[in-house]
Amino acid sequence: MISRQATPSRQATSPKEIHGYRVIDRLGEGAASRLYVVSDPRSRDLFTLKHVSCRDAASRRFLAQVEREYEVGSKVNHPAVRSARKLLRYREIVRTTEVSLILDFVDGVPLDEAPPVTPHELFRQFASIADGLHHLHQLGYAHADLKPGNILVGATGQATLIDLGQACRLGERKPRIQGTPGFLAPEQAAVGIIDARTDAFLLGATIYRQLTGRYGSTEMLDAKRPVESLRRLLPDLPVEADELVHACLQKAPARRPGDLSIVADRLRDLAAMSADHRLSRQLKRPA
């Protein structure tokens, strides 16, 4: 199974080779980048290659995102976070105009395109993602753009966190609003300081979205009202699931969990609770 992380144009053609890597397949495109499955000519191992071309000043920020993805991804050593292996630059005179980022190949589909799973499986996947976020925090970074599309799920159900281009150092304040509507933490919308508690909010918003089909962040920021209780929408869920997601979605960062390893442990507990026969079926999301 080779995933399509975005839908490319049918008329687009793929090059046979990029920077010496043989192109096997095209995965998709977005944010001035194109993604390919490539083969290393020496080892024959498969990798994901992200190719970004920049021809004007307005698009140079995409080069900066790839540079940041390599800065963070090259330090990653965790099974739930995709690592970056190499950054290849192409310069015209003195300015970099193209980059290719070599990433570990993850054979999977985005979480929001994956087949429905039971609560047990879903909480187990999110426990793995919470562990991956904690690993990033130990390295001194926040992911800052967690959403279903940035989680790949393999055939075995393993969840992997990808796309570190929006990552920032803990305590950093970005110059403009960055992130994805529907998942933005309040401090991101206010161009405030981003840290581990920002990722806690994004994790809660992503879990909420997967369980209910609704946007917890949008409800909080736009409607100025609390997020509707998970238990009200999904009465079969353990009350502990509602409490954990609600804690992550607190508007004030200080009221959210700051240690994602503890959140991961609680998600594993929820997975065990949900393995009960009454919760073993797939959840039906509210309309």
C-alpha positions in Angstrom: 0.0 0.0 0.0 1.4 3.4 -1.0 -0.6 6.3 0.3 -1.7 9.4 -1.6 -1.3 12.2 0.9 -2.8 14.7 -1.6 -4.5 14.3 -5.0 -2.2 15.3 -7.8 -3.3 16.5 -11.2 -3.9 13.6 -13.6 -2.0 15.5 -16.3 1.1 16.0 -14.1 4.1 13.8 -15.0 6.7 12.7 -12.6 10.5 13.0 -13.3 12.4 9.7 -13.5 15.1 10.9 -11.1 15.6 13.7 -8.5 19.1 14.4 -7.1 20.1 10.8 -8.0 17.1 9.2 -6.4 14.9 7.1 -8.7 11.3 8.2 -8.6 8.9 5.2 -7.9 5.6 7.0 -7.5 4.1 10.4 -6.9 2.3 10.9 -3.6 0.9 14.3 -4.0 1.5 18.0 -3.7 0.8 21.1 -1.6 2.4 24.2 -0.2 4.8 24.6 -3.2 6.0 21.1 -2.6 5.7 17.8 -4.4 6.0 14.4 -2.7 7.4 11.3 -4.2 8.3 7.8 -3.2 11.9 7.3 -4.3 14.5 4.6 -4.2 18.1 5.1 -3.0 20.3 3.9 -5.9 22.8 2.3 -3.6 20.7 0.7 -0.8 17.5 0.4 -2.8 15.7 1.5 0.3 12.5 3.5 -0.2 12.2 7.1 1.1 9.8 9.9 0.8 11.2 12.9 -1.1 9.7 16.3 -0.6 10.7 18.7 -3.5 10.2 22.4 -3.1 10.9 25.0 -5.8 11.0 28.7 -5.1 11.1 31.3 -7.8 9.9 34.4 -6.1 10.1 36.2 -2.7 6.5 35.3 -1.7 7.2 31.6 -1.8 10.5 31.6 0.0 8.7 30.8 3.3 8.1 27.3 2.0 11.9 26.8 1.7 12.1 28.0 5.3 9.5 25.4 6.3 11.5 22.6 4.7 14.6 23.8 6.5 12.8 23.7 9.8 11.4 20.2 9.0 14.9 19.0 8.4 16.2 20.8 11.5 13.7 19.0 13.7 13.3 15.7 11.8 17.0 15.0 11.6 17.1 14.9 15.5 14.0 12.6 15.7 14.5 9.0 17.0 11.0 7.7 17.8 8.8 5.2 15.9 5.8 7.5 16.0 7.5 10.5 14.3 8.8 10.5 10.8 12.5 11.2 10.6 14.4 13.4 8.1 17.6 11.9 6.6 19.1 14.5 4.2 18.5 18.0 2.8 19.7 18.6 -0.7 19.9 22.2 -1.9 20.1 23.7 -5.5 21.5 27.2 -5.8 21.3 29.7 -8.6 24.2 32.1 -8.2 24.1 32.7 -4.4 20.4 32.0 -3.6 18.8 28.6 -2.9 15.9 28.1 -5.3 15.1 24.4 -4.8 15.4 21.9 -2.0 14.7 18.2 -1.7 14.1 16.7 1.7 14.7 12.9 2.1 12.3 11.5 4.7 11.7 8.0 6.0 9.0 6.4 3.9 5.8 5.7 5.8 3.4 3.4 3.9 0.1 4.6 5.1 -2.9 6.9 4.6 -3.9 10.1 6.5 -5.9 9.4 9.6 -9.0 11.1 8.3 -8.9 8.9 5.2 -8.2 5.6 7.0 -11.0 3.0 7.6 -13.0 3.5 10.8 -11.7 1.8 13.9 -13.0 0.9 17.3 -12.4 3.3 20.3 -9.8 0.8 21.6 -7.8 1.1 18.4 -8.3 4.9 18.1 -7.1 5.6 21.7 -4.1 3.3 21.1 -3.2 5.2 18.0 -3.4 8.5 19.8 -1.4 7.2 22.7 1.4 6.6 20.2 1.0 10.1 18.8 1.1 11.6 22.3 4.4 9.7 22.9 5.7 11.1 19.7 4.8 14.6 20.7 6.5 14.1 24.1 9.6 13.1 22.2 9.5 16.3 20.2 9.1 18.3 23.4 12.2 16.6 24.9 14.1 17.7 21.8 12.9 21.3 22.6 10.2 21.6 19.9 6.4 21.8 19.5 4.8 20.3 16.5 2.3 23.2 16.3 0.2 21.7 13.4 -1.2 18.5 14.6 -4.4 17.4 12.7 -5.7 14.2 11.1 -4.0 14.9 7.8 -0.6 15.0 9.6 -1.0 11.5 11.0 -0.4 8.5 8.8 -1.9 5.2 9.6 -0.3 2.0 8.3 -1.9 -1.3 7.4 -1.1 -2.6 11.0 -2.8 0.4 12.6 0.5 2.1 13.5 0.1 5.9 13.6 3.0 8.1 12.6 3.3 11.9 13.1 4.5 13.7 9.9 5.0 17.2 8.6 7.3 19.1 10.9 7.5 22.2 8.8 5.4 24.3 11.2 7.3 23.0 14.2 8.8 25.7 16.5 11.0 25.9 19.5 9.3 25.6 22.9 8.5 29.2 24.0 8.7 30.6 20.5 6.3 33.2 19.2 5.6 33.1 15.5 5.4 36.3 13.5 1.9 35.4 12.1 -0.9 33.0 12.6 0.3 29.5 11.5 -1.6 26.3 11.8 -4.9 24.8 10.5 -8.3 26.4 11.0 -10.5 24.1 13.1 -7.4 22.9 15.1 -5.7 26.2 16.2 -5.1 26.7 19.8 -6.2 30.1 21.2 -2.6 31.2 21.7 -1.8 30.4 18.0 -4.8 32.5 16.9 -3.5 35.3 19.1 0.1 35.0 17.8 1.2 34.1 21.3 3.8 31.8 22.8 3.7 28.2 21.6 4.8 25.3 23.9 4.0 21.7 24.9 0.5 22.8 26.1 -0.2 24.1 22.6 0.3 20.5 21.3 -1.9 19.3 24.1 -4.7 21.4 22.7 -4.1 20.3 19.1 -4.1 16.6 20.3 -7.5 17.2 22.1 -8.9 18.9 19.0 -7.7 16.1 16.8 -9.2 13.4 19.0 -12.4 15.4 19.2 -12.6 15.6 15.4 -12.0 11.9 14.9 -14.6 10.9 17.5 -17.4 13.3 16.6 -16.7 14.7 13.1 -16.8 18.2 14.6 -14.2 20.9 15.1 -13.6 21.5 18.8 -11.4 24.5 18.1 -13.8 26.2 15.8 -16.6 25.9 18.3 -14.5 27.5 21.0 -12.9 30.3 19.1 -15.8 31.3 16.8 -18.9 30.6 18.8 -17.4 31.7 22.1 -19.0 28.7 23.9 -17.6 25.6 25.5 -17.0 22.5 23.4 -20.0 20.2 23.6 -19.3 17.2 25.9 -18.1 14.0 24.2 -20.4 12.0 26.5 -23.4 14.0 25.3 -22.5 13.2 21.7 -21.2 9.6 22.4 -22.8 8.2 25.6 -20.9 4.9 25.3 -17.5 6.6 25.8 -15.9 6.3 29.3 -16.3 9.5 31.3 -12.5 9.5 31.6 -12.3 10.1 27.8 -14.5 13.2 28.1 -12.4 14.5 31.0 -9.1 14.0 29.2 -10.2 15.7 25.9 -11.9 18.5 27.9 -8.6 19.1 29.8 -6.6 19.3 26.6 -9.1 21.8 25.1 -9.0 24.3 27.9 -8.7 27.8 26.6 -6.0 28.8 29.1 -2.7 27.0 28.4 -2.0 26.8 32.1 -5.0 24.6 32.7 -4.0 22.0 30.1 -1.7 19.0 30.6 1.9 20.0 30.1 3.4 16.5 30.0 2.2 14.5 27.0 3.8 11.3 28.3 1.1 11.4 31.1 -1.5 12.0 28.5 -0.2 9.0 26.5 -0.5 6.8 29.6 -4.1 7.9 30.1 -4.9 7.2 26.5 -3.5 3.7 26.9 -5.8 3.3 29.9 -8.7 4.4 27.8 -7.8 1.9 25.1 -7.9 -0.8 27.7 -11.3 0.4 29.0 -12.6 0.5 25.5 -11.6 -3.0 24.8 -14.7 -4.0 26.8 -17.2 -5.8 24.6 -19.7 -2.9 24.9 -17.3 -0.6 23.2 -15.6 -2.9 20.8 -17.8 -1.9 17.8 -17.0 1.1 15.6 -18.4 4.3 16.8 -21.0 6.1 14.7 -20.3 9.8 14.6 -23.2 12.2 15.1 -24.5 13.8 12.0 
